[in-house]
Amino acid sequence: MRQNNVEAEIPATLAEKQRLLRALSNIWEPQPLSDVFFAAQDAELQAQLKDKGVVENAGNLWQGDITRLQVDAIVNAANSQGLGCWHPLHACIDNAIHSAAGLQLRQQCNDTLQGGMIATGEAIITPGYNLPCKYVIHTVGPIIPDGIPTSLQEEQLAACYHTCLRLAEMNGCHSIAFCCISTGEFRFPNKRAAEIAINTVKQSHNNTIKVVFNVFKDIDYDIYSKLLGKN
């Protein structure tokens, strides 16, 4: 197989073939593809989703893979280019969401941005495609090289939550799942990021939208549990 001048042998096992599909999708440049391809891709991604299982009624704190959540919108911690992660098989949430949604998601982001960028604190909304959610809201949080956020960067992180909630409301969403924006590789301190997330959501959204705080790491689950009064 060849994708962007990268050659690879067809693997023998299903798991290896799925990894190859994901790796190639991560480096795919937006371009026209046939309906036949999308039908085959969608069938495979829907089979993978069935194997993972869809989570229909998550509480306000849920630990696990955000691509399993059946909510109206999930929030993606995107980069400023807004086209998903380009590193094959990278473990970031941007990679996971684009890989599970299918190539339509990168194409839609490309069409929406038209070569532009997503400013820090801003967001765009797209369909969820092969995800169990209706929409993906892509937001760009601040990057903290030294791990010590400034007051401006704290305001930018709060703006991510404000913007996502506004987009969700504008698009008729009744539920939204937030990831831990700007933590991990963006190096925003986990506890402070959680405090900003919870406080901003409390201050800025109406009760018509159910908010799920989605965490993946144990450290974030412990932090959110304490801040939400679950422990």
MIDOSE-1310 file (N, C-alpha, C; in nm, 2 decimals, decimal comma, always signed):
residues 231
mrqn	+0,08/-0,12/+0,00/+0,00/+0,00/+0,00/+0,09/+0,12/+0,00; +0,04/+0,23/-0,05/+0,11/+0,36/-0,06/+0,02/+0,47/-0,02; +0,07/+0,56/+0,08/-0,01/+0,67/+0,12/+0,10/+0,78/+0,15; +0,09/+0,89/+0,08/+0,19/+1,00/+0,09/+0,33/+0,95/+0,08
nvea	+0,35/+0,87/-0,02/+0,49/+0,81/-0,05/+0,54/+0,72/+0,06; +0,45/+0,67/+0,15/+0,48/+0,57/+0,25/+0,44/+0,43/+0,20; +0,53/+0,34/+0,20/+0,49/+0,20/+0,16/+0,48/+0,11/+0,28; +0,39/+0,02/+0,28/+0,37/-0,08/+0,39/+0,31/-0,21/+0,33
eipa	+0,36/-0,31/+0,39/+0,30/-0,44/+0,36/+0,17/-0,46/+0,42; +0,08/-0,54/+0,36/-0,05/-0,57/+0,42/-0,02/-0,67/+0,53; -0,06/-0,63/+0,66/-0,03/-0,73/+0,77/-0,12/-0,85/+0,76; -0,09/-0,95/+0,84/-0,16/-1,08/+0,84/-0,28/-1,08/+0,93
tlae	-0,27/-1,01/+1,05/-0,38/-1,02/+1,15/-0,47/-0,90/+1,14; -0,59/-0,92/+1,19/-0,69/-0,81/+1,19/-0,64/-0,69/+1,27; -0,59/-0,72/+1,39/-0,54/-0,61/+1,47/-0,43/-0,53/+1,41; -0,34/-0,59/+1,33/-0,23/-0,52/+1,26/-0,29/-0,44/+1,15
kqrl	-0,39/-0,50/+1,08/-0,45/-0,42/+0,97/-0,52/-0,30/+1,02; -0,59/-0,31/+1,14/-0,65/-0,19/+1,20/-0,55/-0,09/+1,24; -0,44/-0,13/+1,29/-0,33/-0,03/+1,32/-0,28/+0,04/+1,20; -0,26/-0,04/+1,09/-0,22/+0,02/+0,96/-0,32/+0,12/+0,91
lral	-0,44/+0,08/+0,91/-0,55/+0,18/+0,87/-0,54/+0,31/+0,95; -0,53/+0,29/+1,08/-0,52/+0,41/+1,16/-0,39/+0,50/+1,13; -0,28/+0,43/+1,12/-0,16/+0,50/+1,09/-0,17/+0,58/+0,95; -0,22/+0,51/+0,85/-0,23/+0,58/+0,72/-0,33/+0,69/+0,73
sniw	-0,44/+0,68/+0,81/-0,54/+0,78/+0,82/-0,48/+0,90/+0,89; -0,38/+0,88/+0,98/-0,32/+0,99/+1,05/-0,24/+1,08/+0,96; -0,19/+1,03/+0,85/-0,10/+1,11/+0,76/-0,17/+1,14/+0,63; -0,30/+1,12/+0,62/-0,37/+1,14/+0,50/-0,39/+1,29/+0,48
epqp	-0,36/+1,34/+0,36/-0,38/+1,48/+0,32/-0,52/+1,48/+0,26; -0,60/+1,58/+0,30/-0,74/+1,59/+0,25/-0,74/+1,60/+0,10; -0,82/+1,51/+0,04/-0,84/+1,50/-0,11/-0,96/+1,42/-0,14; -1,02/+1,43/-0,26/-1,14/+1,35/-0,29/-1,11/+1,20/-0,28
lsdv	-1,21/+1,13/-0,22/-1,20/+0,98/-0,21/-1,34/+0,93/-0,26; -1,34/+0,81/-0,30/-1,46/+0,75/-0,36/-1,56/+0,71/-0,25; -1,68/+0,70/-0,29/-1,79/+0,65/-0,21/-1,76/+0,50/-0,16; -1,70/+0,43/-0,25/-1,66/+0,29/-0,22/-1,57/+0,28/-0,10
ffaa	-1,47/+0,37/-0,11/-1,37/+0,38/+0,01/-1,44/+0,41/+0,14; -1,53/+0,52/+0,13/-1,59/+0,56/+0,26/-1,69/+0,45/+0,31; -1,75/+0,38/+0,22/-1,84/+0,27/+0,26/-1,76/+0,16/+0,34; -1,65/+0,13/+0,28/-1,56/+0,02/+0,35/-1,50/+0,08/+0,48
qdae	-1,46/+0,20/+0,48/-1,40/+0,26/+0,60/-1,51/+0,27/+0,71; -1,62/+0,32/+0,67/-1,73/+0,33/+0,77/-1,77/+0,20/+0,83; -1,78/+0,10/+0,75/-1,82/-0,04/+0,80/-1,71/-0,09/+0,90; -1,59/-0,06/+0,87/-1,48/-0,11/+0,96/-1,49/-0,03/+1,09
lqaq	-1,50/+0,10/+1,08/-1,50/+0,18/+1,20/-1,63/+0,16/+1,29; -1,74/+0,13/+1,23/-1,86/+0,09/+1,30/-1,84/-0,04/+1,37; -1,77/-0,13/+1,31/-1,74/-0,26/+1,37/-1,65/-0,25/+1,49; -1,55/-0,16/+1,48/-1,46/-0,13/+1,59/-1,54/-0,07/+1,70
lkdk	-1,63/+0,02/+1,67/-1,71/+0,09/+1,78/-1,80/-0,02/+1,85; -1,85/-0,11/+1,77/-1,94/-0,21/+1,83/-1,85/-0,30/+1,93; -1,73/-0,33/+1,89/-1,64/-0,40/+1,98/-1,61/-0,33/+2,10; -1,58/-0,20/+2,09/-1,55/-0,12/+2,21/-1,67/-0,10/+2,30
gvve	-1,79/-0,08/+2,24/-1,91/-0,06/+2,32/-1,94/+0,09/+2,34; -2,06/+0,12/+2,32/-2,11/+0,26/+2,33/-2,16/+0,28/+2,48; -2,12/+0,40/+2,53/-2,16/+0,43/+2,67/-2,27/+0,54/+2,65; -2,39/+0,50/+2,69/-2,51/+0,59/+2,67/-2,54/+0,68/+2,78
nagn	-2,51/+0,65/+2,90/-2,56/+0,73/+3,01/-2,45/+0,76/+3,11; -2,34/+0,82/+3,07/-2,23/+0,86/+3,16/-2,28/+0,96/+3,26; -2,22/+0,96/+3,38/-2,25/+1,06/+3,48/-2,17/+1,18/+3,45; -2,17/+1,28/+3,55/-2,10/+1,40/+3,52/-1,95/+1,38/+3,53
lwqg	-1,90/+1,27/+3,57/-1,76/+1,23/+3,57/-1,75/+1,09/+3,52; -1,67/+1,08/+3,41/-1,66/+0,94/+3,35/-1,51/+0,92/+3,30; -1,46/+0,81/+3,34/-1,32/+0,78/+3,30/-1,32/+0,67/+3,19; -1,25/+0,71/+3,08/-1,24/+0,61/+2,97/-1,22/+0,68/+2,84
ditr	-1,25/+0,61/+2,73/-1,23/+0,65/+2,60/-1,34/+0,74/+2,55; -1,32/+0,87/+2,53/-1,42/+0,96/+2,49/-1,49/+0,92/+2,36; -1,43/+0,85/+2,28/-1,49/+0,81/+2,15/-1,60/+0,71/+2,17; -1,62/+0,66/+2,29/-1,73/+0,57/+2,31/-1,86/+0,64/+2,36
lqvd	-1,85/+0,76/+2,40/-1,96/+0,83/+2,46/-2,07/+0,87/+2,36; -2,19/+0,84/+2,39/-2,31/+0,88/+2,31/-2,37/+1,00/+2,38; -2,31/+1,11/+2,34/-2,36/+1,24/+2,39/-2,38/+1,33/+2,26; -2,44/+1,44/+2,28/-2,46/+1,53/+2,16/-2,33/+1,58/+2,10
aivn	-2,24/+1,61/+2,19/-2,11/+1,67/+2,15/-2,00/+1,62/+2,24; -1,88/+1,59/+2,18/-1,76/+1,57/+2,26/-1,66/+1,68/+2,22; -1,58/+1,71/+2,31/-1,48/+1,82/+2,29/-1,34/+1,76/+2,26; -1,28/+1,80/+2,15/-1,15/+1,76/+2,11/-1,05/+1,86/+2,15
aans	-0,94/+1,82/+2,21/-0,83/+1,91/+2,24/-0,74/+1,92/+2,11; -0,77/+2,01/+2,03/-0,71/+2,02/+1,89/-0,58/+2,10/+1,90; -0,50/+2,09/+1,79/-0,39/+2,18/+1,76/-0,44/+2,30/+1,68; -0,36/+2,40/+1,67/-0,41/+2,52/+1,60/-0,44/+2,50/+1,45
qglg	-0,38/+2,40/+1,39/-0,41/+2,37/+1,25/-0,55/+2,32/+1,23; -0,59/+2,25/+1,34/-0,73/+2,20/+1,34/-0,76/+2,08/+1,25; -0,66/+2,01/+1,20/-0,69/+1,90/+1,11/-0,66/+1,76/+1,18; -0,64/+1,76/+1,31/-0,61/+1,63/+1,37/-0,46/+1,61/+1,39
cwhp	-0,42/+1,51/+1,46/-0,28/+1,47/+1,49/-0,23/+1,40/+1,36; -0,11/+1,44/+1,32/-0,04/+1,38/+1,20/+0,06/+1,28/+1,24; +0,08/+1,25/+1,37/+0,18/+1,15/+1,41/+0,11/+1,01/+1,41; +0,15/+0,92/+1,33/+0,09/+0,78/+1,32/+0,08/+0,71/+1,46
lhac	-0,04/+0,67/+1,49/-0,07/+0,60/+1,61/-0,04/+0,67/+1,74; -0,03/+0,80/+1,74/+0,00/+0,88/+1,86/-0,11/+0,86/+1,96; -0,08/+0,87/+2,09/-0,17/+0,84/+2,19/-0,26/+0,96/+2,24; -0,25/+1,07/+2,17/-0,32/+1,19/+2,21/-0,47/+1,18/+2,17
idna	-0,55/+1,26/+2,24/-0,70/+1,25/+2,22/-0,73/+1,30/+2,08; -0,66/+1,39/+2,02/-0,69/+1,44/+1,89/-0,67/+1,33/+1,79; -0,57/+1,25/+1,81/-0,55/+1,13/+1,72/-0,66/+1,03/+1,74; -0,70/+1,00/+1,86/-0,80/+0,90/+1,89/-0,94/+0,94/+1,83
ihsa	-0,97/+1,07/+1,84/-1,10/+1,11/+1,79/-1,11/+1,11/+1,64; -1,00/+1,16/+1,57/-1,00/+1,16/+1,42/-0,99/+1,02/+1,37; -0,92/+0,93/+1,44/-0,91/+0,79/+1,39/-1,04/+0,72/+1,40; -1,12/+0,74/+1,51/-1,24/+0,68/+1,53/-1,35/+0,74/+1,44
aglq	-1,34/+0,87/+1,41/-1,45/+0,93/+1,33/-1,44/+0,90/+1,18; -1,31/+0,88/+1,13/-1,29/+0,86/+0,99/-1,24/+0,98/+0,92; -1,19/+0,96/+0,80/-1,13/+1,07/+0,72/-1,22/+1,18/+0,69; -1,35/+1,16/+0,70/-1,45/+1,27/+0,67/-1,42/+1,38/+0,77
lrqq	-1,38/+1,35/+0,89/-1,36/+1,45/+0,99/-1,25/+1,55/+0,96; -1,14/+1,49/+0,91/-1,03/+1,58/+0,87/-1,07/+1,66/+0,75; -1,14/+1,60/+0,65/-1,19/+1,67/+0,54/-1,28/+1,79/+0,58; -1,37/+1,76/+0,67/-1,46/+1,87/+0,71/-1,39/+1,98/+0,78
cndt	-1,29/+1,95/+0,87/-1,21/+2,05/+0,93/-1,14/+2,13/+0,83; -1,08/+2,07/+0,73/-1,01/+2,14/+0,62/-1,11/+2,23/+0,55; -1,22/+2,18/+0,52/-1,32/+2,26/+0,44/-1,37/+2,38/+0,53; -1,39/+2,36/+0,66/-1,43/+2,47/+0,75/-1,33/+2,57/+0,76
lqgg	-1,20/+2,53/+0,78/-1,10/+2,63/+0,81/-1,04/+2,69/+0,69; -1,04/+2,62/+0,57/-0,99/+2,67/+0,45/-0,85/+2,73/+0,46; -0,76/+2,66/+0,52/-0,63/+2,71/+0,54/-0,60/+2,79/+0,66; -0,71/+2,83/+0,73/-0,69/+2,91/+0,85/-0,65/+2,83/+0,97
miat	-0,65/+2,90/+1,08/-0,61/+2,83/+1,20/-0,72/+2,86/+1,31; -0,72/+2,77/+1,41/-0,81/+2,80/+1,53/-0,73/+2,87/+1,63; -0,77/+2,99/+1,67/-0,70/+3,07/+1,77/-0,71/+3,00/+1,91; -0,62/+3,02/+1,99/-0,62/+2,97/+2,13/-0,75/+3,03/+2,20
geai	-0,83/+2,94/+2,26/-0,95/+2,97/+2,33/-1,07/+2,97/+2,24; -1,05/+2,95/+2,11/-1,16/+2,94/+2,01/-1,19/+2,80/+1,98; -1,29/+2,78/+1,89/-1,33/+2,64/+1,86/-1,41/+2,64/+1,73; -1,42/+2,52/+1,67/-1,51/+2,50/+1,55/-1,59/+2,37/+1,58
itpg	-1,70/+2,36/+1,51/-1,78/+2,24/+1,54/-1,80/+2,16/+1,40; -1,80/+2,03/+1,41/-1,82/+1,95/+1,29/-1,91/+1,83/+1,33; -1,96/+1,76/+1,23/-2,03/+1,63/+1,26/-1,94/+1,53/+1,33; -2,00/+1,43/+1,39/-1,92/+1,32/+1,45/-1,89/+1,21/+1,36
ynlp	-1,95/+1,20/+1,25/-1,93/+1,09/+1,15/-1,94/+0,95/+1,22; -1,84/+0,87/+1,23/-1,85/+0,74/+1,28/-1,84/+0,73/+1,43; -1,84/+0,84/+1,50/-1,84/+0,84/+1,64/-1,99/+0,83/+1,69; -2,02/+0,79/+1,81/-2,15/+0,78/+1,86/-2,21/+0,92/+1,90
ckyv	-2,13/+1,02/+1,90/-2,18/+1,16/+1,92/-2,23/+1,22/+1,79; -2,31/+1,33/+1,81/-2,36/+1,40/+1,69/-2,25/+1,50/+1,64; -2,18/+1,56/+1,73/-2,09/+1,66/+1,69/-1,95/+1,64/+1,76; -1,85/+1,70/+1,70/-1,72/+1,72/+1,77/-1,69/+1,87/+1,77
ihtv	-1,66/+1,92/+1,89/-1,62/+2,06/+1,90/-1,47/+2,06/+1,92; -1,40/+2,12/+1,83/-1,25/+2,12/+1,83/-1,20/+2,26/+1,89; -1,14/+2,25/+2,00/-1,09/+2,38/+2,07/-0,94/+2,37/+2,09; -0,88/+2,48/+2,09/-0,73/+2,49/+2,11/-0,70/+2,56/+2,24
gpii	-0,64/+2,48/+2,33/-0,61/+2,53/+2,46/-0,46/+2,59/+2,46; -0,43/+2,66/+2,56/-0,29/+2,72/+2,57/-0,19/+2,61/+2,59; -0,07/+2,64/+2,54/+0,05/+2,55/+2,56/+0,13/+2,62/+2,67; +0,17/+2,54/+2,77/+0,25/+2,59/+2,88/+0,39/+2,53/+2,88
pdgi	+0,48/+2,58/+2,81/+0,61/+2,52/+2,80/+0,68/+2,48/+2,94; +0,67/+2,58/+3,03/+0,73/+2,56/+3,16/+0,64/+2,50/+3,27; +0,52/+2,47/+3,23/+0,42/+2,41/+3,32/+0,36/+2,51/+3,42; +0,39/+2,64/+3,41/+0,34/+2,74/+3,50/+0,26/+2,84/+3,42
ptsl	+0,13/+2,83/+3,42/+0,04/+2,92/+3,34/+0,04/+3,06/+3,39; +0,03/+3,15/+3,30/+0,01/+3,29/+3,33/-0,14/+3,32/+3,35; -0,17/+3,43/+3,40/-0,32/+3,47/+3,41/-0,38/+3,47/+3,28; -0,31/+3,52/+3,17/-0,37/+3,52/+3,04/-0,40/+3,37/+2,99
qeeq	-0,31/+3,28/+3,02/-0,33/+3,14/+2,98/-0,44/+3,08/+3,05; -0,46/+3,12/+3,18/-0,58/+3,07/+3,25/-0,71/+3,12/+3,19; -0,70/+3,24/+3,15/-0,82/+3,30/+3,08/-0,85/+3,23/+2,95; -0,74/+3,20/+2,88/-0,76/+3,13/+2,75/-0,82/+2,99/+2,77
laac	-0,78/+2,92/+2,87/-0,83/+2,79/+2,90/-0,98/+2,80/+2,93; -1,02/+2,90/+3,02/-1,16/+2,92/+3,05/-1,24/+2,96/+2,92; -1,17/+3,03/+2,83/-1,24/+3,07/+2,71/-1,27/+2,94/+2,62; -1,19/+2,84/+2,63/-1,22/+2,72/+2,56/-1,35/+2,66/+2,60
yhtc	-1,37/+2,66/+2,74/-1,50/+2,60/+2,79/-1,62/+2,69/+2,75; -1,60/+2,82/+2,77/-1,71/+2,91/+2,73/-1,75/+2,89/+2,58; -1,65/+2,89/+2,49/-1,67/+2,88/+2,35/-1,74/+2,75/+2,31; -1,69/+2,64/+2,37/-1,75/+2,51/+2,34/-1,90/+2,50/+2,39
lrla	-1,93/+2,55/+2,51/-2,06/+2,55/+2,55/-2,15/+2,64/+2,47; -2,10/+2,75/+2,42/-2,18/+2,84/+2,33/-2,21/+2,77/+2,20; -2,11/+2,70/+2,14/-2,13/+2,63/+2,02/-2,23/+2,52/+2,04; -2,22/+2,45/+2,15/-2,31/+2,34/+2,18/-2,46/+2,39/+2,19
emng	-2,47/+2,50/+2,26/-2,61/+2,56/+2,27/-2,66/+2,60/+2,14; -2,58/+2,67/+2,06/-2,62/+2,72/+1,93/-2,66/+2,61/+1,83; -2,61/+2,49/+1,86/-2,64/+2,37/+1,77/-2,74/+2,28/+1,83; -2,81/+2,32/+1,94/-2,92/+2,24/+1,99/-2,87/+2,12/+2,08
chsi	-2,75/+2,13/+2,13/-2,70/+2,01/+2,20/-2,76/+2,01/+2,34; -2,79/+1,89/+2,39/-2,84/+1,88/+2,53/-2,74/+1,81/+2,62; -2,63/+1,76/+2,56/-2,52/+1,70/+2,64/-2,39/+1,72/+2,57; -2,29/+1,74/+2,65/-2,15/+1,76/+2,60/-2,05/+1,70/+2,69
afcc	-1,95/+1,64/+2,64/-1,84/+1,57/+2,72/-1,71/+1,65/+2,69; -1,65/+1,70/+2,80/-1,53/+1,77/+2,79/-1,41/+1,68/+2,83; -1,31/+1,68/+2,74/-1,18/+1,62/+2,78/-1,10/+1,72/+2,87; -0,99/+1,67/+2,92/-0,90/+1,76/+3,00/-0,82/+1,85/+2,91
istg	-0,88/+1,96/+2,87/-0,81/+2,05/+2,77/-0,68/+2,10/+2,82; -0,58/+2,10/+2,74/-0,45/+2,16/+2,76/-0,36/+2,08/+2,86; -0,41/+1,98/+2,92/-0,32/+1,90/+3,01/-0,24/+1,80/+2,92; -0,16/+1,72/+2,98/-0,08/+1,63/+2,90/+0,03/+1,70/+2,83
efrf	+0,04/+1,68/+2,70/+0,15/+1,74/+2,62/+0,15/+1,89/+2,62; +0,03/+1,95/+2,64/+0,03/+2,10/+2,65/+0,07/+2,15/+2,79; +0,09/+2,06/+2,88/+0,15/+2,09/+3,01/+0,08/+2,19/+3,11; -0,05/+2,20/+3,09/-0,12/+2,28/+3,19/-0,13/+2,19/+3,31
pnkr	-0,10/+2,25/+3,43/-0,11/+2,17/+3,55/-0,25/+2,10/+3,57; -0,26/+1,98/+3,60/-0,39/+1,90/+3,60/-0,49/+1,96/+3,70; -0,44/+1,99/+3,82/-0,54/+2,04/+3,92/-0,59/+2,17/+3,89; -0,50/+2,26/+3,84/-0,55/+2,40/+3,81/-0,64/+2,39/+3,69
aaei	-0,61/+2,31/+3,59/-0,69/+2,29/+3,47/-0,83/+2,24/+3,51; -0,84/+2,15/+3,60/-0,97/+2,10/+3,65/-1,05/+2,20/+3,72; -0,98/+2,28/+3,80/-1,05/+2,39/+3,88/-1,11/+2,49/+3,78; -1,04/+2,53/+3,68/-1,09/+2,62/+3,58/-1,20/+2,56/+3,50
aint	-1,19/+2,43/+3,46/-1,30/+2,37/+3,39/-1,43/+2,37/+3,47; -1,42/+2,32/+3,59/-1,54/+2,31/+3,67/-1,60/+2,45/+3,70; -1,52/+2,54/+3,74/-1,57/+2,67/+3,77/-1,63/+2,74/+3,65; -1,56/+2,73/+3,53/-1,62/+2,79/+3,41/-1,75/+2,73/+3,37
vkqs	-1,76/+2,60/+3,38/-1,88/+2,54/+3,34/-2,00/+2,58/+3,43; -1,97/+2,59/+3,56/-2,07/+2,63/+3,66/-2,12/+2,77/+3,63; -2,03/+2,86/+3,59/-2,06/+3,00/+3,57/-2,12/+3,03/+3,43; -2,10/+2,94/+3,33/-2,13/+2,98/+3,20/-2,24/+2,90/+3,13
hnnt	-2,29/+2,79/+3,18/-2,38/+2,72/+3,11/-2,52/+2,71/+3,18; -2,62/+2,69/+3,10/-2,75/+2,68/+3,16/-2,78/+2,53/+3,18; -2,88/+2,50/+3,26/-2,91/+2,37/+3,30/-2,97/+2,28/+3,19; -2,99/+2,33/+3,07/-3,04/+2,25/+2,96/-2,94/+2,16/+2,90
ikvv	-2,81/+2,19/+2,93/-2,70/+2,11/+2,87/-2,64/+2,03/+2,98; -2,64/+1,90/+2,97/-2,57/+1,81/+3,06/-2,42/+1,81/+3,03; -2,34/+1,83/+3,13/-2,19/+1,83/+3,11/-2,13/+1,71/+3,17; -2,05/+1,64/+3,09/-1,97/+1,52/+3,14/-1,83/+1,56/+3,13
fnvf	-1,76/+1,55/+3,25/-1,62/+1,57/+3,25/-1,55/+1,43/+3,22; -1,49/+1,42/+3,11/-1,43/+1,29/+3,07/-1,28/+1,29/+3,10; -1,24/+1,20/+3,17/-1,09/+1,18/+3,21/-1,04/+1,05/+3,16; -0,91/+1,04/+3,14/-0,85/+0,92/+3,10/-0,76/+0,86/+3,20
kdid	-0,68/+0,95/+3,26/-0,57/+0,92/+3,35/-0,63/+0,91/+3,50; -0,57/+0,82/+3,58/-0,62/+0,81/+3,72/-0,60/+0,94/+3,79; -0,49/+1,01/+3,77/-0,46/+1,14/+3,84/-0,58/+1,24/+3,82; -0,63/+1,24/+3,69/-0,73/+1,34/+3,66/-0,87/+1,29/+3,73
ydiy	-0,89/+1,16/+3,73/-1,01/+1,11/+3,79/-1,01/+1,14/+3,94; -0,89/+1,13/+4,01/-0,88/+1,16/+4,15/-0,91/+1,31/+4,17; -0,85/+1,40/+4,09/-0,86/+1,54/+4,10/-1,01/+1,58/+4,08; -1,07/+1,54/+3,98/-1,21/+1,57/+3,95/-1,31/+1,52/+4,06
skll	-1,28/+1,40/+4,10/-1,36/+1,34/+4,21/-1,36/+1,43/+4,33; -1,25/+1,47/+4,37/-1,24/+1,56/+4,49/-1,31/+1,69/+4,47; -1,28/+1,75/+4,35/-1,34/+1,88/+4,32/-1,49/+1,88/+4,30; -1,54/+1,77/+4,26/-1,69/+1,75/+4,24/-1,75/+1,69/+4,36
gkn	-1,68/+1,67/+4,46/-1,73/+1,62/+4,59/-1,77/+1,47/+4,58; -1,71/+1,39/+4,50/-1,74/+1,25/+4,49/-1,66/+1,17/+4,59; -1,56/+1,22/+4,65/-1,48/+1,15/+4,75/-1,49/+1,22/+4,89
